[in-house]
Amino acid sequence: MSGLQVIGYLAVGFFVVVVAAKIIKIARMPIHIRWDLYPIPHEKGKGAYGGSYFEEIDWWTKPSNFSLISELRAMALEILFVQSLYHHNRSLWYFSFPFHFGLYCLVGFIALLFIGGIMEAAGVAVAAGSGSGFGSLIYYLTLVLGAVGWVLGILGAVGLFFSRLFGNELRKASVRSDYFNLLILLAVLVMGMIAWATADTGYAYLRGFVQSMVTFEPMAPLPTAVVVQLWLFVALLFYFPFTHMTHMFGKYFTYHQVRWEDHPNIRGGKIEKAVIEALGYKLTWAAPHIKKGTWAEAATDWEKHANE
Amino acid sequence: MSNKDVTIRDFCRHTGQLVELDPSNFLPLPPPYDKLELQPKFGKLSEANQKKLESDLDGISAFKFPRPQTDDEKRVLVEKFLSGLRKLFDKQENWTFMQPLFLTMEYCAKCQTCATACPIYNESGKLDIYRPTFRSDILRRLYKKYVKTGGKFFAKLSGNDIDASWTMIARLMELSYRCTVCRRCAQSCPIGVDNGLVTRELRKIFSQEMGITIEPLHAKGSMNQLRTGSSTGMSKAPFLDNVEFLEEEVEERTGRKFKWPMDKAGADILLIHNAGEFLAWPENPEAFAIILEAAGINYTLSSDLCAYDGVNYGVWYDDIQFSKVALQHAEVAKRLGVKKIVIGECGHAHKALTVIADRVFTGDYNIPRESSMTLLRDIVKSGRLKLDASRNDDMTTTLHDPCNLVRLMGIVEPQREVLRAVSNHFREMEPHGVNNYCCGGGSGFAITKDLNFPDFRNQISARTKLRQILDVYQDIIGPEHKKYVCAPCSNCKGAMRDMFTAYGLFERCNILYGGLVELVVNAMVDIDKPFIEWEWH
């Protein structure tokens, strides 16, 4: 087994573990105070203008107005087309949208490489005009997603980099790591495109590498460009979990656990149970107006004030 | 150093006042305020106050915090700040907001989309210190360095290294009161990062750990409310006297004589107003009383501690103060055995009691809470009042959306349905609804009236609202046309009162502001005299 394979396993394992640990950490944080922000798209019939169930008289007696379809639609528009940026920061959207869409294509491209690798391990050829129609389909889909991904990703990353470098407001807000994040992504993308264009036009080498990883077999010799591409990708996997680029996972929480989280606290319900637990937490805030003890004790420290 | 090119490094190291506010750099206003000489002057702190008070951010002192005299004092303050910072990221100490804050610290891409949405940043002429990410980035760097494991090492590596010094913390303290927490920035953020929350969490460090607060919010605000019953300082007896006086005034103005229900056990509704209404805008609780009486609603007011004042300033700066006041409100409702609490025309009271307190109330305290906007819409639509919108035909109305009602609660249409039913000449400001702009008085700004802070409010934080009002009435801006800005929120009205005064908006343009219920009563056909008195109070 080559060094690249070993480091490849380590990188994937590291990426999965660190990202999962972060997701678990966030998911396990205690219930927080409601901090909704409207519009909330799942409000049936009201989401479009930003209305909520609070608009209804005796809202707590009315059936839930949750529209999953509206929420999924809003999610799809946001994830695929970065809709909020389109509305609020159009000049950046022109680069951010192709950048993100390009990355989605490349995630799909990697998935197809895996599928292709497994198929080839199973003896099904993945190539143009292969006997298997499915093999051909995977082959061409990989080509399309790869090409679109490299082109859009590079265009977007270059645009974002120069926007940050020359855009007055962006430049002022940026530090070294912001440029480095874009540069490492750009390096992976550019190298990927170079490897494809110069040494691996049908992705046979990459697919072969993935196959070797999936089957734990030794890898075949690879062209230098593909080797460099893989080393850069491995480096990205080690670096990525420590950056804000994991917002692809964090965004679930910022939207579903904060902005769109409008479940009311019902007596005897799950939320109430979590609130009761939190009110039992100890606090040690040092200001003189705060009674030390549990949150419940501090929050009912009225007598002291009333008698002052 | 130019005002516009202030970096975080300058913020941390530069000595003396960092930024000089110059009205000639603020965004120009529409006519008739397109001439600088028609705009109010921007006051400077006296030399004595500059020497005495921390004001090195922008020459404004919201906190009136005395400059520490010795290095030892500074060191203690820095240690306290860092202690509070660590508590913000502790599950037990800050369960209330730890998750949203953590997400905001971790995921900002610094795309500056929030800056396009921030009225304060834009109106100031894009001063860097007011950029929504500026204060967040400072907190983020401190969090990464002083809270995260290995932070000091990685801070140097990433180019984000800043030291916690009193110079920086004193500026950060003031900077936490240059944002109205309107959360337009959060609404525009593609990732869901919330720079408004950062403002609030910063204020919590100062209040909850360091005991440093803004006097109108804390000593004269929530502490006063918990002690006397109201942030106005009005205790039970004066409140009851006040209500008696208002009953007589209603009789004089409308010929209707009736007692306002008080402390009535078993009523359907406990109505809680912002107590400021009784003193500054008594026509508002009067109009509520007239409407509810005419509609036959079984409700009560309360004269118990805190329950005749719906304000809850803790919502802006302190979780514990917030919880204390909210629980007092619920305690009274529980004792009276009402079916629900209805909140009068006060935006932050709406959000505090309905949304925020939802994760504080348990068991019997969890009594349903509802907006007066929906109740009013229900009454108006039910036909229980005889209304004639033409009685408001002498004025052109527009609606100011309080942030707490719209963007933070999703109550958008009820107030519009009421307004359309009582006004034939209603026009919308742009943008409106959930995309509205803050009145400029949010998060405590409206009640902060010391030194030169009102100049910041009137000329920067309220500037976009002023612009919107001027824009919506631009074709009838002259004094010959009566124009009414309906602002169903005491806090927003407070900000407008000061802003209208500073610019002479009533005298120059004949624009008046007021609540929603006043327009409803003005449209009631069985009340002879106009209820709205077209004069400046």
Interface residues (C-beta under 8 A of the other chain):
Chain A: I26 M29 P30 I31 H32 I33 R34 W35 D36 L37 Y38 P39 I40 E43 K46 Y49 G50 G51 S52 Y53 F54 E55 E56 I57 D58 W59 W60 E78 V82 S84 L85 H87 H88 N89 L92 S96 E169 L170 K172 A173 S174 V175 R176 S177 D178 H244 T246 H247 G250 K251 F253 T254 Y255 Q257 V258 R259 D262 P264 N265 R267 I271 E272 V275 I276 A278 L279 Y281 K282 L283 T284 W285 A286 A287 P288 H289 I290 W295 A298 A299 T300 D301 W302 H305 A306 E308
Chain B: D5 T7 K80 S83 G84 K87 K91 Q92 E93 W95 T96 F97 M98 Q99 P100 F102 L103 T104 E106 Y107 C108 A109 K110 C111 Q112 T113 A115 T116 A117 K126 D128 R131 T133 F134 D137 S158 G159 N160 R183 A186 Q187 S188 C189 P190 I191 G192 V193 D194 L197 S207 Q208 E209 M210 G211 H218 M223 L226 R227 L305 D319 I320 Q321 S323 K324 L327 Q328 K340 T354 V355 I356 D358 R359 V360 F361 T362 G363 N366 P368 E370 S371 M373 T374 L375 R377 D378 V406 R407 L408 M409 G410 I411 V412 E413 P414 G433 V434 N435
